[in-house]
Amino acid sequence: MTEPIIYGAVLLLFYRNEGTEVLLLKRAGTGYADGQWSVVAGRMDGGEEVKVAAVREAKEEAGVVIDPSGIEVVGVMHRRNGSSEWVDFYLKVHAWEGEIMNCEPHKCEDLRWFNIHELPVDTIPYVAEAVRRDHSSMWFVSEGWE
């Protein structure tokens, strides 16, 4: 029997204006959810701690520098997506250095701020759910296991 492969990912929640706006990016050219809105995110490379992976993804995708002390794991989602299985770590970004910009235009068609109560209709549903959650305490969700 083949051992199951479980992927790990980090998803960064950048908020501004007292938490009323969230940074979203429109995926393109990745082969997954292209044309839909998500957050700055990426697969963990292995051999890296969750916050280290988040710091790396923030720099690669949005061009900002984050000190690991400026981010907080606020939620975990165990998700089945078709034939793949994921453990997603959601991290709220409290502080960053630099100006947010689209550093991967070949994977990101657009990058902008949205009111958390007026997300685009084509936001990936599990991402929209995470964006709107109360992050005052750690949360856990299982998704796609019906």
N, C-alpha and C positions, 0 to 999 in steps of 0.2 A: 504494500500500500504506500502511496506517495504521501509524504508529509505536506500538510497544507502550507501555503505561503500566505503570510499576513504582512501587509505593508503598513508602515508607519508614516504619518504625515503631520506637518505643522501648518496651522491656519492662523494667520495674524489678524487680529481685530484692532484696527486703527480707528479711534474715535476722535472727534473734535467737537467744539461748541457744546461743552458740558455733556457729551455723550449723545447728542441728538443727531450727529452725522457720522456715517461710517464710510471708509474708503473701500470702493469696489473696483475690480478690474474685469474687463470683458475678454474672455478667453478666445484665442484664435490660433489655428495651426498646430494644436497639440494632439488632436485625435480624441480628446475627451471633453465633452460639454462645450465645444467651440460655439461661439455666439451667445453664450450665457455668461451672466455676471457671477463673480466669486470674490474672494478676498485674496490678498497676498498669501501664497501657500506653496507648499512643495513637499515632495517625498523626502523622508529622512534618508540620508546616504548610508547609514549604518556606522557604528563606531563613533557616533556623536550624540551628546546629550540633547534633550528636547530643546532647551533654551538656546543652545549653540546652533542647532539646526534653524531655529527661528531667526536668530541674528543673521545667519548666512542668507536665508531666503529674503529677508528685508533688504539686505545690501544688493543681492542679485536682481531682484524684481523691482524694487522701489527706490534704490539708490540711497537709502538712509542707513545710518549707523545707530545701532541700539546697544546699550549696555545691558547685559543679562539681568541686572538688578532693576531695569526699567520695564520688564515684562513679567507677566503673571499668568500661569496656567489657570484658566477659569472653567474649563470643561473638557470632557473626553467623550468622543462618540465612537462606538464600535459599529462599523457599517459594513453591510454586504452590498456590493455593487455588481450585479450580474454574477460573473464567475470569480470576482476578486473580493478579498476581505481586507478591511482597513481598520486601523486604530488611529483616529484623528485627535490631535491635541490642539485645543483652541487656546490661544494666548492673547491676552489683552495687552496692548502696547500703551504704556503710561508716558513714555518720553522717547524722543528720537532726535538725532542730529542730522541736519541737512534738509534739503528740499525734496519732497516726494516727487518722483518722476518715473516715467515708463522706461525702464532699462532693458526690457525684452519685447520690443515691438513685433518681433516674429512670433511671439506667443501671447501677446496682449494687444488687442485692438484699441482699447480705451482704458483710462484710469481716472476715476473721479469720485467726488464725495456725494453721498445721497443721504437724505433724511431717513432715519431708521424706520419710520412709519410710512415711507413712500418709496420702497425699494422697487426697482424695475420688475415687471412681471416675469421676465426671463432670468431672474436670479435663481441659481441652483437651490432647490427647495431646502435641503439640509443646511446649506449655508445661511439662507434667510432665517431659518429657525434658530440657528446659533447666534446670529447677529442680534436678534430680538430678545434673547434670554436675559434673565437677571444674572449679572455676573458678581453679585455681592457674596455668593458662596459657590463652591465648586459644584458642577452639575455633571451628570452622566446620562447618555442616551444610547439606546440601541436602535439602529435604523436598517430597514430592509430585511428583517428576519421573519416576516409574516409566515 
